[in-house]
Amino acid sequence: MERWSPPVELSRQEQALMKRLTRVRALFGFLRLHRHELFDATFQEQLEGMYRTTGAGEPPHPPALMCMVTLLKRCGWPSIAAL
């Protein structure tokens, strides 16, 4: 199964966005800065163990990526319909 391995270093665009985050959106900045620590190889292996292995359905997305999306949605990231 594919693992999520996002870049650790901030891009120029991400650096500009980080400066604009307010106290209300500080969690987004925290998650961006620490995602490589939160979703290390050990934790990603544990997340992979939760997937079923029947092969039925669509190919799975990386579990750590799905976990990050869930965190962002629960913290108030706008839905696609709102964009």
C-alpha positions in Angstrom: 0.0 0.0 0.0 1.2 3.5 -0.8 2.4 5.6 2.1 1.9 9.3 2.4 5.3 11.1 2.5 4.7 14.8 2.1 7.7 17.3 2.0 9.0 18.5 5.4 10.3 21.8 4.2 7.8 24.6 3.6 7.4 25.9 0.1 7.4 29.6 -0.6 3.7 29.6 -0.9 3.2 27.7 2.4 5.5 30.1 4.1 3.3 33.0 3.0 0.2 31.2 4.1 1.7 30.3 7.5 2.2 34.0 8.2 -1.5 34.7 7.5 -2.8 32.1 9.9 -4.6 33.6 12.8 -5.0 32.2 16.3 -8.3 30.6 15.2 -6.5 28.6 12.4 -3.3 27.9 14.4 -4.0 24.2 14.4 -3.7 24.1 10.6 -0.2 25.6 10.9 0.7 23.1 13.6 -0.5 20.1 11.5 1.5 21.4 8.5 4.7 21.8 10.5 4.5 18.5 12.4 2.7 16.2 10.0 5.9 14.2 9.3 6.3 13.6 13.1 2.6 12.8 13.7 2.4 10.4 10.8 5.8 8.6 11.1 6.4 5.1 9.6 5.3 3.3 12.8 1.9 5.1 13.0 1.4 4.7 9.2 1.9 1.0 9.6 -0.7 0.8 12.3 -3.1 2.8 10.2 -2.5 0.4 7.3 -3.4 -2.5 9.5 -6.9 -1.2 9.8 -7.6 -1.5 6.0 -9.3 -4.7 4.8 -7.2 -6.9 2.6 -10.0 -8.4 0.4 -9.1 -6.2 -2.5 -12.7 -5.3 -3.0 -13.7 -1.8 -4.1 -11.5 1.1 -5.1 -7.7 1.1 -4.5 -7.1 2.5 -1.1 -5.7 6.0 -0.5 -2.8 6.4 1.9 -4.2 6.0 5.4 -2.2 8.9 6.9 -3.5 11.2 4.2 -7.1 10.2 4.9 -6.4 10.8 8.6 -5.1 14.3 7.9 -8.1 15.1 5.8 -10.4 13.9 8.6 -8.6 16.1 11.1 -8.9 19.2 8.8 -12.6 18.5 8.2 -13.3 18.2 11.9 -11.4 21.4 12.6 -13.4 23.5 10.2 -11.7 23.2 6.8 -14.4 24.3 4.3 -16.1 21.6 2.3 -15.6 21.3 -1.4 -19.2 22.4 -1.9 -18.5 25.6 -0.1 -15.6 26.4 -2.4 
